Amino acid sequence: MLSGTNLPDKATGELGEGASPGLIGEIWDWFKSILVALFLVVLVHQFGFHLSTVKGSSMQPTLQEDEWLFINKTIRYIGSLHRGDVVIIREDDAEHSNHPYLVKRIVGLPGDKVEIKQGRLYINDEPLAESYVDSSIEDGRFSPHIVEADSYFVMGDNRHRNASFDSRSFGSVPSKQIEGRAEWIVWPFKQIRAL
């Protein structure tokens, strides 16, 4: 016999113990299910994964405006970040910013010496091979900077003059400000690919 149904008992012809308590009970069951579902959605969004939309041109040619990114937030708790990862950064003064979240690429790891000279990015006195950019760095020199412990040096892939607000302006980013790693472009459909 199915529990929770209004089928009559074969022997007596009356409703069994699993009978529905009525309309109020049904509404209460639905309400509990919706609450549990909302709780799970918030939990996954806060600590697991979410989608984010690209605004601006600072990550061109890799990312285009209005593309949707799949963001892995579990990287903050399990795993580690690497040079070349595209990450979402929460600005320190987010409530006074027009863009409280930034998408940038990690180019310098804790302890690295970062320098820009002659339009090239140097990490620990060696030029960094950057297949994801389409121009040299047009903003001039950047004096050597040592990336602090538990921090990362980030830049936009768009290296044209004044194209990216990044660590050259605001310094290294503490790991606590990194919201997650962008792992996929998921929209538009023809642009779907791993980053």
N, C-alpha and C positions, 0 to 999 in steps of 0.2 A: 504494500500500500504506500502511496506517495504521501510524505508528511507535508503539512501545510496546505492541503487541498480540502475542498468542501465535498468530497465524494462520500456518499452514504455508506455506512457500515453494512456489509452484506447480510449479517444475521438480523439486525434490528431495523434497517432502513433509515437510521438516524445519522446525523453528522458525527464524525469521529472526533477524537481529542485534538487533532491537528487542524481543526477548523480555523479559518481566518477570524480574528477578533473584530472585524468590521472595517469600515472606511477609515476611521481614526487610526487604527493599527496599521493599515496599508500606508497611509500618509506618513506615519512615524517611521516605518521601515524605509520608505523612500528617502525621507529626510536624513536618516542615519547613513544610508548608502552615499548620498550626495556629500555629506560632511566628510566621510572617510575618503571619498575620491578627491575632494578639494584639498584635504590635508596632504594626501600623497602627491598631488600636483605641485603644491607649494614646497614640499620637502624635496622633490626631484629638481624643481627650478632653483631652489636655494643652494643645494649641495651637490647636485648631479650634473644636469645638462640643461641647456636652453638655446634658443635661437636669438641672434642679434643681427641687426641691419647695419650695413656699412653706410656711413655718411661722410662726404668729403672725398678728396682725391689724394690724401697723404700716403695711401698704400698702393697707388698705381705704379706699375702695370699689373701687380698681382691681384689686387682687389678693385672692383669698380663700385661706384655709388649704387645703393639700393640692392646690392647682393645680400643674401641671407647667409649667415654663418652658423654652423653647428659648434657650440662652445662646450668644451669638456671642463666642468668645474671640479671634478674629482681629483684633478692633477694637484690641487692645493693640499690634498690630504694623503694621496697615494701617488707615487711616481715622482718625477723631477722634471725641471725645465732645462732645455738645451739651447745652445746657440742656433739661430735659424727658426726657432718656434715663433709663430704669430700668436700674440697674446692680447687679451682685453685687460686694460688698466683702469682702475677707478682713481680719478684725480683726488688728491688730498683735500682740496677745498671744493668738493663736488657740488655743494649747495649754492655756491656763488659762480658756477661755471655754466656756460651755454652748452658745453659738451662734457658731461660728468664722466663719460667713459671714452677711452681712446683705444684704437686698435693699432698695434705696432709690432715690429719684429725684434726679438732679442738678438743683439750683436755682441754684447759684452757680458761675461759671466763674473761672479764674485772674484776679486783679485786681479782681473784683467787690466792691462794698460790699454786705453782706447785713445787713438789720435787720428786726426784727419790732416792730410797734407797732399798737395798737388791733385786734389780731386779724388783721392782714394782713402778708404778706411783701413787703418792699421790696428791690428790687435797684437799686443806684445811684440811690437816692432816688425811684424810681418803683415804684408797686404792681405786683406781678407777677400777670398774669391766669392763674389756675390752674383750668382746667375739670375737672381730675381729682379735686378735693377736694369734700367735701360739707358742710364746716363751716368756720367761722373758726378761727384758732389759739387754743386755750384755755389755753395754758401761760404767757401773759403776755408781757412785753417780752423782747426779745433785743437787747442793745447792738450797735451797729455793729461788724461784723467784716469785715476785708479778706481775701479768699481769697488764700492764698499762691500763688506761681508753681508750676506743674505740680501743682496740687491742685484739688479740687472740694468745694463745700459741698453736702451731701446731706440730704434730709429724707424721712420717710415720708409717704405721702398721707393717713394717718389723723391729723387735726389735733386730736383730742380730747385732753384733759388726760392726760399721762403715757402716751400711746398709742404713742410711737415713740422709740426710742433712736437718735439721729442726730447730725449735726454740731453741734447745739445743746449736746450733752453732750461729744462727743469731738473737736470742731474739724473743720477741713478734712481731707479724705482725700487723701493723696498718690496720684498716678496709678498708682504701682507696686502699690498695694493693690487696685486695681480688676481683678477677674478677668475681667469680660466684660459685655456688654450683653444684657439680656433683650429678645428681639425678638418672641416669640410665646408665647401661652398655648396649649399643645398638649393639655392634658387637664384636666378632663373634656371629652369630645367636643363637648358643647353650648356650651362656653365658648371654643372655638378662635377666636383672633383675634390680630391684630398689636397690639403695644404702641406 
